[in-house]
Amino acid sequence: MHRDSGRQLFDGRPLLFVELSMSDWLLRGGFLPMPIVYPSWERDDVPWDPFEFMQRVEALVLHGGADVSPNSYGEQPFEAIWEGDPVRDRMEIELIEAARELDKPILGVCRGAQILNVAFGGTLYQDINTQVPGSLVHRNADIYEKNSHTVRFTPGSYLETLFGREIATINSVHHQAVKDLGEGLEIEARSVEDDIIEAFRVPSESLEDPWIWGVQWHPEFQDPEDTHLLPTAPILKQLHRAISIRRNR
C-alpha cells in the first residue's frame, strides 16, 4: 500500500504486508515464508537488486492484492478504479525475471498469476463482467472466498494428471483475468461456464525443468478439510519437490 494522505490507517504511510492466510498455507506445507521488501522508487540512493533477493530464497510465491495496472501491459484503464498498482507490478516483474534466470520455482496465485502472465508478454481483462459477455460473477464481496465455480483441466495436462480428474470446483475472488496468454505459457484449466483461463504453466517434462505455475483461485483461503473444493496440498507438494531437486543438484 503506497503513501496515501487520504488513508487514516498508519497516517497514510506506505505499508508492506503479507496475507496471513498465505503465510499459514506455506507454513503448513513445510516452507518458511519470507516477505520481500523493496525501497520507495523515488529514492535512487537505496539499492534494489532482485537477483540478490532471489539468490537468498528457494522459490518465489506471488500472492493476491491490488489490481495489475493496465499500463503494465500497454493499455489505459477503462475506469479510474482499475488503475492498479504499477509500482508493485514493476517490482514483481523484476523478481520474476530474476527467478527465471536463476531457475527458481515460481508460483503465482490470483494477482500473482496475472502478473506472471503480464511478465511473459500477456494481457488481462481489466474487468471480466464488463469485457466478457455472459461471464460468471468471479468475485462476490458478500461471500468472498465462499464464491465458487467449476473448472475443466486441459486434457492430458499436468494438473489433470496431478489431481486425477477432469472437472473440479475452486473458489473465485477476482474481477480481472488472463485475456491473451503470455508467450511460452500453456493453459492448464479454464472455467467451465465462461471459458476464463484459470491456470497455466511453463510446459516442462519434469520437475527439473523450469517450474512456473499460475493459478487464479486461492488455495490459501481454503479449509484443508473442505472436500467440496480442489485439494490444496498437491500444488505445495510439487513446489516442495521442485525446490528439493534444485537444492540437491
N, C-alpha and C positions, 0 to 999 in steps of 0.2 A: 504494500500500500504506500503510494508516494505522498509527498507532502501535500496537504490539503487544508488551507486555512479555514474552510467551512466545516471540517470534521472535528467534533468535540473529543473523540477518543484520542488520548495522548496529545491533546492540543494540536491535532493535525500533523504531528511529526511523522516522517516516513517510518514504516514498520516492515520487518521481515518475520514471517511466521510460517509454521508448518501445521497442517491439519493433524490433530491428534489421532483421528481415525486412520490416517495413512501411516503415521509412525507406529501405532499399535499393530496394524496389519503386518508391517515389516518386522516388528519385534517378534510377533507370533511365528513368523516364518523363519526365524533364526538369524535375522540381519540386525546390524547396528546402524540405524539411520543417522545421517549427519547432514544438517541443513547447510547449504552452500550460501555464503554471504558475499555480497559484492558492494563496492562503494558507489556513491552517487556519481552519475555520468558527468555531472558538472565539475567534478574535481579531477583534473588531469594529473595531479601530483600523486594520486593514490593508485598504486599499480593494480591492474586486474589481468590476471593470467589464467584463463580457463584450463590450460594444459596443466598448470601446477595443481589446481584443484583435482582434476581428473586423474592425475598420477597418484594422488593420495587416497583415492577411493576405488572400489572394485566394480561399481556399476553406477549408472545414472538413472534415477527414477524421477519422472516429471509428473507432478500431480495437478489437480484441478485449480480453478480460481477464475480470475478476470478473463474476459473475452480476449482472444487473439486479435490484435489490431488489423483491420483490412489493409492498412498501409504496409504491413509486413509481407503481404502477397500481392502488392501492386494495385490495390483497389482503394477507393474512397468509401468511408462508411455511409450507408444509406440513411442512418439515423444517428444523432449525436450520442445516444445511449449505447451504441455499438462501436464506439471509438477504440475500446480495448486498452491494452497496456503495452505500447511499443517498446518501452524500456525493458520490461521483463522479457518480451519476445526476443529482443536483441541479445540479452544475456543468455537465454536458454538456447538460442540457435548457436551461439558461440560454444556453449558447453556440449551441444550435440556434435558439432564439428570436431571438437577436441576428443570426445569419447569415440567417435568413429575412427579417427586417426590412430588412437591408442588401442583400438579393438576392445573397448569396454562395453559390456552389455547395456542396452538402453530399454527401459520400459516406460511408455507414455500412457497415462490414464486420463481420460476425458480431455481437458485442455491440453494435457501432455501429449496425447495422440494427435491433436490438431496441430500443435506447434511442430511436432515431428514431421507431419505431412508438409507443412509450410517449409521446413528446413530442407526437404527433398524437392522443393520446387512446386508443390501442390497449392491448391486454393481451397477456400472454405465457403460454405453457405453462411452468410452473415446472420441470417435468421431463417431457420428451417420452415416455419409456418408461413413466412412471407414469400419465400422463394420456391417452395416445393408444394404445388397444388395437391390437396388431398392427403397431406402428411399427417402423421400421428402427432400428438402432443408429447414431445420428448422431454419436456420439463414442466412439472406441475408444482408450483410453490407451496400449495396447500398440503400435499402429501410427500413432497421432496423425494427421498430415496425409495419410498414405497411405490413410486410410479414405475411400472414395468411393462415390457412387451417381449415378443419372441424374436429371435434371430435365427437365421439359417447359415450354417457353416458352408463354405465353398466345398463342393465335393472333392474328396482327396486331399483337403487342406491339412495343415499341421494341427489346427485346433479341432477339426473333426476327429482326427486320429487321437489327439490328446484326451478329449472328453468322451470319445466313443459314442457320439450321437450326431444327428444331422440338425436337429432343432433344439433350442434351449431358451430359457427365459432369463432375461437380465434386467437390472434396474436401469433407470434412464433419468439423468439430471443434466440436460444440456439443451441449448437452443441453437447452437452452431454445430456444424459437422463438416466432414470432408466432402468437397464437391469434386474437384479434379485431383485424382490421385497423384502423389509425387512420383518422380522418376525413380524406377528401380524398386518400387513397392508392389506388394501383391495382396489383393483383398482376401481376407480370411473369413469374414462374416458380414452379412447385411441384415437389416431389419426386414422381417417377413412382410409386414404390412405396407411399407412405403419405399423399400429398397435402399434406405440410407446405409452408407458404409459404417459398420460397427467395429471392425477390427482389421488390421493389416500387419504385415511384417516384411522385412527384407528376406527374400527367398534364400534358403540355405538347406544344405543336405544333412548337416549335423550341427550339434551344439558348438562345435569347434569353429564353425563359420560365423560371420557377423550375426550377433543375436540382437535384433532390433524389432520390438513389438509395440504396437499401439492398440489399445482397447478403449472404446468410447464409454463403456459402463464403469461403475465404481465398485470394484471388488472390496475395497477397504471399508465401504459403508455397510456391508452385509454382516448379518449374524452368521458366524461359521456353522451354526446348527440349522440354518434355514435351508431346507431341502427343496424349497419351491424354486430357488434361483440357482444359476450355474455355480458349481463349487468354486471357491476362491483359491484353494491350496495348490492345484496343479500348476498354475502360472508361476507362483512363487517357487515351487519345486524346480521348474525348468530354469528359472533365473538363477537359483542356487547352484544347479548343475553346471550352467554356463560359466558362472564365476569360478567354481571349483576346477573346471578344466583349465581355465586361464591361470589360476593360482599355481597349479601343479606342472605347468609347462617348464 
